[in-house]
Amino acid sequence: MSNEKSRDALGEAAIPQRNNPAVDVSSGSPLDMVLWVIALILLVGAMMVNQYLPAYWAPANDIWVRVGVILACIVAAFGLLYATHQGKGFIRLLKDARIELRRVTWPTKQETVSTSWQVLVVVVITSIVLWCFDYILGWLIKFIIG
């Protein structure tokens, strides 16, 4: 599609179109690498806080202090990841996915129930056929071996 605006499934809102958002994501900078390393260090640190922090910092003996430190590490790590080109590209992907979900024509309840029953019947029939093959092959092997 071009840069024209199309309408969602209900025709209510204009949906902006982008030509190639992947081009923006691939153009990272050296700062991105530093941010990724710091974010990974923060995430690993968040996993290790509960075990190691109380030995080095007395207030960390309280569970709520440890929970706060863990949440602070996770929030800081995600904030740093958002600051990278890849993070901004991921947020753009989520926004575009939300826009695409508005375009989806979802099945009705009756269609969903009907399809679910069809799948269940096919699974039961297939399992019975496979059980029959297994039983017959087991019987043949017993007959041959003795």
N, CA, C and O of each residue as an XYZ file, in Angstrom:
584
protein
N       0.825     -1.175      0.000
C       0.000      0.000      0.000
C       0.869      1.236      0.000
O       2.025      1.189      0.420
N       0.336      2.309     -0.454
C       1.070      3.570     -0.452
C       0.826      4.293      0.870
O       0.313      3.702      1.820
N       1.186      5.546      0.925
C       1.013      6.318      2.141
C      -0.420      6.792      2.344
O      -0.678      7.569      3.263
N      -1.337      6.356      1.530
C      -2.726      6.748      1.685
C      -3.284      6.146      2.969
O      -2.769      5.161      3.498
N      -4.338      6.761      3.441
C      -4.954      6.256      4.654
C      -6.135      5.374      4.277
O      -7.005      5.775      3.505
N      -6.152      4.155      4.839
C      -7.284      3.279      4.596
C      -8.181      3.304      5.825
O      -7.825      3.873      6.857
N      -9.326      2.691      5.703
C     -10.290      2.683      6.806
C     -10.286      1.313      7.463
O     -10.008      0.307      6.811
N     -10.601      1.275      8.776
C     -10.681     -0.008      9.452
C     -11.943     -0.733      9.027
O     -12.690     -0.234      8.185
N     -12.194     -1.913      9.603
C     -13.294     -2.772      9.168
C     -14.651     -2.095      9.313
O     -15.549     -2.336      8.506
N     -14.812     -1.261     10.318
C     -16.092     -0.595     10.516
C     -16.172      0.731      9.783
O     -17.231      1.358      9.761
N     -15.073      1.171      9.181
C     -15.056      2.415      8.447
C     -15.074      3.641      9.331
O     -15.457      4.720      8.880
N     -14.663      3.495     10.596
C     -14.761      4.606     11.536
C     -13.528      5.491     11.522
O     -13.640      6.713     11.419
N     -12.355      4.886     11.625
C     -11.149      5.691     11.810
C     -10.185      5.449     10.664
O     -10.085      4.347     10.125
N      -9.483      6.507     10.309
C      -8.452      6.363      9.287
C      -7.256      5.652      9.893
O      -6.877      5.930     11.030
N      -6.663      4.742      9.146
C      -5.525      3.979      9.627
C      -4.300      4.388      8.825
O      -4.254      4.167      7.615
N      -3.299      4.985      9.483
C      -2.105      5.399      8.741
C      -1.314      4.184      8.266
O      -1.251      3.167      8.957
N      -0.718      4.294      7.095
C       0.065      3.209      6.526
C       1.532      3.624      6.460
O       1.848      4.775      6.157
N       2.415      2.687      6.742
C       3.851      2.938      6.615
C       4.397      2.025      5.529
O       3.951      0.889      5.371
N       5.372      2.539      4.784
C       5.943      1.729      3.718
C       6.794      0.592      4.258
O       6.525     -0.572      3.961
N       7.820      0.911      5.050
C       8.702     -0.131      5.547
C       9.270      0.282      6.901
O      10.325      0.914      6.954
N       8.591     -0.064      8.004
C       9.069      0.338      9.313
C      10.336     -0.405      9.735
O      11.005      0.023     10.675
N      10.683     -1.507      9.067
C      11.880     -2.264      9.444
C      13.155     -1.484      9.150
O      14.190     -1.734      9.767
N      13.089     -0.548      8.222
C      14.276      0.241      7.883
C      14.719      1.071      9.079
O      15.915      1.215      9.329
N      13.758      1.617      9.817
C      14.089      2.442     10.976
C      14.738      1.610     12.078
O      15.633      2.101     12.765
N      14.309      0.368     12.261
C      14.809     -0.473     13.337
C      16.240     -0.913     13.077
O      17.030     -1.018     14.016
N      16.586     -1.170     11.840
C      17.911     -1.701     11.555
C      19.011     -0.652     11.688
O      20.188     -1.009     11.731
N      18.663      0.626     11.755
C      19.680      1.659     11.841
C      19.951      1.994     13.304
O      19.511      3.035     13.791
N      20.676      1.118     14.013
C      21.005      1.323     15.410
C      22.263      2.145     15.556
O      22.929      2.461     14.570
N      22.590      2.492     16.795
C      23.783      3.265     17.061
C      24.623      2.526     18.105
O      24.127      1.598     18.745
N      25.875      2.920     18.285
C      26.693      2.289     19.322
C      26.107      2.474     20.722
O      26.319      1.642     21.604
N      25.372      3.564     20.919
C      24.730      3.782     22.211
C      23.707      2.684     22.502
O      23.510      2.304     23.656
N      23.054      2.172     21.444
C      22.095      1.083     21.628
C      22.753     -0.133     22.264
O      22.164     -0.764     23.142
N      23.957     -0.468     21.838
C      24.650     -1.623     22.397
C      24.908     -1.411     23.889
O      24.735     -2.332     24.687
N      25.318     -0.208     24.262
C      25.566      0.095     25.676
C      24.268     -0.020     26.471
O      24.256     -0.582     27.566
N      23.176      0.513     25.922
C      21.884      0.435     26.608
C      21.424     -1.008     26.765
O      20.878     -1.373     27.806
N      21.639     -1.830     25.745
C      21.275     -3.246     25.827
C      22.079     -3.946     26.925
O      21.523     -4.724     27.701
N      23.369     -3.676     26.992
C      24.213     -4.322     28.005
C      23.774     -3.893     29.406
O      23.661     -4.731     30.301
N      23.528     -2.604     29.601
C      23.089     -2.130     30.916
C      21.730     -2.737     31.279
O      21.512     -3.132     32.424
N      20.827     -2.809     30.316
C      19.510     -3.385     30.580
C      19.624     -4.865     30.946
O      18.939     -5.332     31.857
N      20.473     -5.597     30.252
C      20.660     -7.016     30.588
C      21.287     -7.172     31.973
O      20.920     -8.077     32.722
N      22.224     -6.300     32.312
C      22.825     -6.345     33.648
C      21.758     -6.075     34.711
O      21.733     -6.735     35.749
N      20.887     -5.114     34.453
C      19.802     -4.817     35.396
C      18.840     -6.002     35.537
O      18.396     -6.306     36.644
N      18.519     -6.667     34.433
C      17.615     -7.815     34.503
C      18.250     -8.988     35.246
O      17.589     -9.656     36.042
N      19.531     -9.237     34.986
C      20.226    -10.297     35.727
C      20.320     -9.917     37.199
O      20.144    -10.761     38.078
N      20.600     -8.639     37.465
C      20.641     -8.179     38.849
C      19.306     -8.344     39.544
O      19.261     -8.690     40.724
N      18.207     -8.099     38.824
C      16.875     -8.275     39.409
C      16.636     -9.725     39.797
O      15.958    -10.004     40.786
N      17.192    -10.651     39.018
C      17.031    -12.070     39.347
C      17.865    -12.466     40.562
O      17.518    -13.407     41.276
N      18.966    -11.749     40.796
C      19.875    -12.128     41.870
C      19.651    -11.344     43.159
O      20.247    -11.670     44.186
N      18.802    -10.317     43.125
C      18.581     -9.456     44.297
C      18.093    -10.252     45.489
O      18.610    -10.082     46.593
N      17.128    -11.102     45.295
C      16.510    -11.825     46.395
C      17.514    -12.699     47.136
O      17.406    -12.865     48.351
N      18.467    -13.250     46.437
C      19.413    -14.161     47.054
C      20.610    -13.445     47.672
O      21.042    -13.797     48.769
N      21.149    -12.449     46.982
C      22.420    -11.872     47.407
C      22.324    -10.529     48.116
O      23.190    -10.230     48.937
N      21.329     -9.714     47.847
C      21.294     -8.368     48.404
C      21.190     -8.329     49.927
O      21.849     -7.484     50.533
N      20.404     -9.190     50.588
C      20.323     -9.107     52.055
C      21.678     -9.307     52.759
O      21.868     -8.817     53.872
N      22.592     -9.999     52.141
C      23.893    -10.225     52.769
C      24.754     -8.968     52.747
O      25.653     -8.823     53.575
N      24.491     -8.058     51.811
C      25.330     -6.871     51.654
C      24.639     -5.578     52.078
O      25.310     -4.562     52.263
N      23.335     -5.591     52.234
C      22.590     -4.373     52.553
C      21.510     -4.743     53.563
O      20.579     -5.477     53.231
N      21.624     -4.242     54.789
C      20.750     -4.631     55.897
C      19.260     -4.357     55.633
O      18.434     -5.212     55.953
N      18.888     -3.215     55.071
C      17.443     -2.996     54.841
C      16.830     -4.005     53.876
O      15.607     -4.141     53.835
N      17.634     -4.709     53.107
C      17.090     -5.670     52.142
C      16.575     -6.932     52.818
O      16.056     -7.819     52.140
N      16.705     -7.035     54.131
C      16.119     -8.178     54.832
C      14.594     -8.100     54.822
O      13.920     -9.119     54.970
N      14.051     -6.905     54.650
C      12.609     -6.734     54.521
C      12.195     -7.128     53.104
O      12.801     -6.679     52.131
N      11.176     -7.956     52.988
C      10.750     -8.475     51.689
C      10.289     -7.358     50.760
O      10.510     -7.432     49.551
N       9.649     -6.320     51.308
C       9.123     -5.252     50.469
C      10.235     -4.392     49.887
O      10.077     -3.822     48.808
N      11.347     -4.295     50.586
C      12.497     -3.582     50.033
C      13.049     -4.353     48.840
O      13.378     -3.766     47.809
N      13.149     -5.671     48.985
C      13.637     -6.493     47.872
C      12.688     -6.438     46.683
O      13.131     -6.356     45.538
N      11.388     -6.482     46.948
C      10.405     -6.387     45.862
C      10.547     -5.039     45.162
O      10.496     -4.965     43.934
N      10.723     -3.979     45.941
C      10.892     -2.651     45.356
C      12.145     -2.551     44.501
O      12.121     -1.956     43.424
N      13.249     -3.138     44.985
C      14.498     -3.115     44.219
C      14.339     -3.922     42.929
O      14.807     -3.501     41.871
N      13.684     -5.071     43.016
C      13.470     -5.908     41.824
C      12.623     -5.156     40.800
O      12.959     -5.122     39.617
N      11.517     -4.550     41.262
C      10.662     -3.805     40.336
C      11.390     -2.606     39.749
O      11.219     -2.296     38.570
N      12.206     -1.924     40.561
C      12.958     -0.775     40.056
C      13.948     -1.222     38.979
O      14.107     -0.542     37.965
N      14.607     -2.351     39.191
C      15.549     -2.865     38.185
C      14.829     -3.210     36.887
O      15.313     -2.895     35.800
N      13.678     -3.855     37.005
C      12.931     -4.258     35.807
C      12.412     -3.029     35.053
O      12.509     -2.966     33.827
N      11.867     -2.063     35.779
C      11.344     -0.857     35.134
C      12.480     -0.088     34.462
O      12.329      0.388     33.337
N      13.625      0.034     35.154
C      14.769      0.736     34.563
C      15.273      0.010     33.319
O      15.613      0.647     32.322
N      15.321     -1.322     33.374
C      15.787     -2.094     32.221
C      14.855     -1.908     31.029
O      15.316     -1.705     29.905
N      13.541     -1.976     31.269
C      12.605     -1.786     30.157
C      12.638     -0.352     29.639
O      12.456     -0.118     28.444
N      12.870      0.604     30.529
C      13.017      1.989     30.084
C      14.228      2.156     29.180
O      14.162      2.849     28.165
N      15.340      1.516     29.552
C      16.537      1.577     28.716
C      16.312      0.870     27.380
O      16.758      1.349     26.336
N      15.619     -0.272     27.416
C      15.344     -0.982     26.165
C      14.434     -0.170     25.260
O      14.569     -0.218     24.038
N      13.497      0.584     25.855
C      12.627      1.428     25.045
C      13.424      2.543     24.371
O      13.055      2.996     23.287
N      14.500      2.983     24.993
C      15.305      4.079     24.450
C      16.116      3.659     23.227
O      16.634      4.522     22.517
N      16.241      2.365     22.963
C      17.007      1.910     21.805
C      16.142      1.983     20.547
O      14.919      2.108     20.624
N      16.794      1.903     19.399
C      16.049      1.884     18.130
C      15.165      0.647     18.049
O      14.033      0.714     17.570
N      15.693     -0.494     18.525
C      14.910     -1.728     18.493
C      13.689     -1.628     19.402
O      12.622     -2.145     19.070
N      13.843     -0.965     20.546
C      12.711     -0.792     21.457
C      11.618      0.059     20.844
O      10.433     -0.255     20.965
N      12.017      1.136     20.186
C      11.029      1.987     19.522
C      10.362      1.236     18.369
O       9.167      1.397     18.123
N      11.145      0.413     17.664
C      10.581     -0.402     16.595
C       9.585     -1.418     17.130
O       8.566     -1.688     16.494
N       9.881     -1.992     18.320
C       8.975     -2.964     18.925
C       7.663     -2.294     19.331
O       6.588     -2.863     19.138
N       7.749     -1.093     19.891
C       6.534     -0.357     20.258
C       5.729     -0.030     19.008
O       4.501     -0.113     19.023
N       6.409      0.342     17.924
C       5.722      0.607     16.661
C       5.038     -0.668     16.162
O       3.921     -0.613     15.647
N       5.708     -1.817     16.316
C       5.106     -3.090     15.919
C       3.840     -3.358     16.721
O       2.837     -3.798     16.159
N       3.872     -3.098     18.026
C       2.685     -3.319     18.852
C       1.538     -2.398     18.426
O       0.383     -2.821     18.381
N       1.859     -1.147     18.117
C       0.815     -0.214     17.667
C       0.240     -0.663     16.329
O      -0.973     -0.607     16.125
N       1.102     -1.106     15.417
C       0.615     -1.585     14.122
C      -0.221     -2.850     14.274
O      -1.199     -3.040     13.551
N       0.161     -3.716     15.212
C      -0.621     -4.932     15.453
C      -2.000     -4.573     15.992
O      -2.996     -5.202     15.632
N      -2.056     -3.563     16.853
C      -3.342     -3.118     17.380
C      -4.221     -2.582     16.255
O      -5.427     -2.828     16.225
N      -3.609     -1.852     15.338
C      -4.350     -1.330     14.185
C      -4.864     -2.482     13.329
O      -6.003     -2.451     12.862
N      -4.030     -3.495     13.123
C      -4.454     -4.648     12.316
C      -5.574     -5.419     12.998
O      -6.457     -5.951     12.326
N      -5.546     -5.486     14.345
C      -6.612     -6.196     15.052
C      -7.962     -5.516     14.859
O      -9.000     -6.176     14.911
N      -7.958     -4.207     14.638
C      -9.222     -3.519     14.364
C      -9.796     -3.939     13.022
O     -11.005     -3.848     12.811
N      -8.949     -4.398     12.116
C      -9.406     -4.796     10.781
C      -9.956     -6.214     10.735
O     -10.649     -6.574      9.784
N      -9.662     -7.019     11.742
C     -10.036     -8.434     11.732
C     -11.547     -8.579     11.846
O     -12.195     -7.888     12.632
N     -12.086     -9.475     11.059
C     -13.491     -9.828     11.176
C     -13.566    -11.092     12.024
O     -13.233    -12.186     11.568
N     -14.008    -10.920     13.262
C     -14.027    -12.038     14.194
C     -15.258    -12.900     13.951
O     -16.309    -12.387     13.566
N     -15.134    -14.228     14.175
C     -16.299    -15.104     13.988
C     -17.344    -14.855     15.077
O     -17.041    -14.372     16.168
N     -18.580    -15.203     14.736
C     -19.649    -15.071     15.720
C     -19.532    -16.192     16.739
O     -18.757    -17.131     16.561
N     -20.307    -16.083     17.801
C     -20.287    -17.117     18.837
C     -20.733    -18.456     18.254
O     -20.148    -19.495     18.561
N     -21.760    -18.432     17.421
C     -22.264    -19.668     16.819
C     -21.200    -20.327     15.940
O     -21.031    -21.546     15.980
N     -20.487    -19.530     15.149
C     -19.418    -20.080     14.302
C     -18.292    -20.675     15.145
O     -17.741    -21.724     14.808
N     -17.959    -20.007     16.228
C     -16.896    -20.495     17.102
C     -17.281    -21.811     17.756
O     -16.477    -22.743     17.799
N     -18.497    -21.894     18.263
C     -18.970    -23.128     18.911
C     -19.025    -24.258     17.889
O     -18.593    -25.374     18.180
N     -19.546    -23.985     16.704
C     -19.655    -25.006     15.657
C     -18.278    -25.527     15.246
O     -18.081    -26.735     15.115
N     -17.342    -24.627     15.045
C     -15.997    -25.035     14.651
C     -15.314    -25.810     15.769
O     -14.599    -26.776     15.504
N     -15.522    -25.402     17.000
C     -14.924    -26.113     18.132
C     -15.438    -27.541     18.220
O     -14.667    -28.466     18.475
N     -16.744    -27.726     18.010
C     -17.299    -29.085     18.026
C     -16.736    -29.922     16.878
O     -16.454    -31.107     17.057
N     -16.573    -29.322     15.712
C     -16.002    -30.060     14.586
C     -14.581    -30.509     14.895
O     -14.205    -31.644     14.601
N     -13.797    -29.625     15.484
C     -12.423    -29.976     15.846
C     -12.428    -31.096     16.869
O     -11.647    -32.039     16.747
N     -13.290    -31.017     17.876
C     -13.364    -32.049     18.905
C     -13.734    -33.403     18.307
O     -13.149    -34.420     18.680
N     -14.689    -33.432     17.391
C     -15.098    -34.694     16.756
C     -13.939    -35.280     15.939
O     -13.691    -36.484     16.001
N     -13.236    -34.451     15.183
C     -12.109    -34.931     14.382
C     -11.006    -35.478     15.278
O     -10.404    -36.502     14.956
N     -10.733    -34.814     16.396
C      -9.699    -35.289     17.320
C     -10.092    -36.631     17.918
O      -9.254    -37.528     18.012
N     -11.339    -36.788     18.321
C     -11.791    -38.056     18.905
C     -11.719    -39.173     17.867
O     -11.244    -40.265     18.180
N     -12.178    -38.926     16.640
C     -12.132    -39.954     15.593
C     -10.684    -40.335     15.279
O     -10.366    -41.516     15.135
N      -9.815    -39.337     15.174
C      -8.405    -39.614     14.892
C      -7.767    -40.423     16.014
O      -6.993    -41.343     15.750
N      -8.082    -40.092     17.255
C      -7.501    -40.848     18.368
C      -8.003    -42.287     18.379
O      -7.237    -43.196     18.700
N      -9.268    -42.518     18.037
C      -9.793    -43.893     17.975
C      -9.110    -44.674     16.852
O      -8.752    -45.836     17.041
N      -8.925    -44.048     15.687
C      -8.252    -44.728     14.567
C      -6.817    -45.065     14.939
O      -6.355    -46.172     14.662
N      -6.104    -44.133     15.562
C      -4.718    -44.412     15.972
C      -4.661    -45.507     17.039
O      -3.750    -46.335     17.031
N      -5.633    -45.511     17.958
C      -5.673    -46.565     18.964
C      -5.901    -47.924     18.288
O      -5.295    -48.922     18.677
N      -6.769    -47.956     17.282
C      -7.010    -49.221     16.564
C      -5.740    -49.700     15.864
O      -5.405    -50.882     15.942
N      -5.020    -48.786     15.172
C      -3.763    -49.171     14.540
C      -2.776    -49.697     15.564
O      -2.106    -50.700     15.318
N      -2.676    -49.044     16.698
C      -1.750    -49.462     17.743
C      -2.137    -50.846     18.275
O      -1.276    -51.700     18.484
N      -3.420    -51.053     18.487
C      -3.885    -52.337     19.004
C      -3.604    -53.462     18.005
O      -3.139    -54.534     18.392
N      -3.888    -53.217     16.718
C      -3.659    -54.239     15.681
C      -2.180    -54.531     15.526
O      -1.787    -55.694     15.437
N      -1.339    -53.477     15.490
C       0.103    -53.704     15.367
C       0.655    -54.418     16.594
O       1.527    -55.278     16.468
N       0.158    -54.071     17.775
C       0.582    -54.785     18.989
C       0.191    -56.252     18.937
O       0.974    -57.119     19.326
N      -1.009    -56.534     18.459
C      -1.476    -57.918     18.345
C      -0.613    -58.687     17.332
O      -0.254    -59.839     17.577
N      -0.270    -58.038     16.169
C       0.571    -58.690     15.174
C       1.966    -58.986     15.713
O       2.516    -60.058     15.461
N       2.535    -58.049     16.448
C       3.861    -58.261     17.027
C       3.832    -59.408     18.031
O       4.750    -60.228     18.050
N       2.804    -59.480     18.859
C       2.659    -60.597     19.811
C       2.488    -61.921     19.072
O       3.026    -62.946     19.492
N       1.738    -61.900     17.970
C       1.508    -63.113     17.194
C       2.809    -63.600     16.555
O       3.080    -64.801     16.528
N       3.627    -62.650     16.032
C       4.875    -63.012     15.373
C       5.910    -63.473     16.397
O       6.556    -64.502     16.201
N       6.072    -62.729     17.473
C       7.096    -63.055     18.480
C       6.675    -64.263     19.307
O       7.506    -65.110     19.635
N       5.439    -64.347     19.634
C       4.985    -65.512     20.361
C       4.579    -65.176     21.697
O       4.164    -66.053     22.455
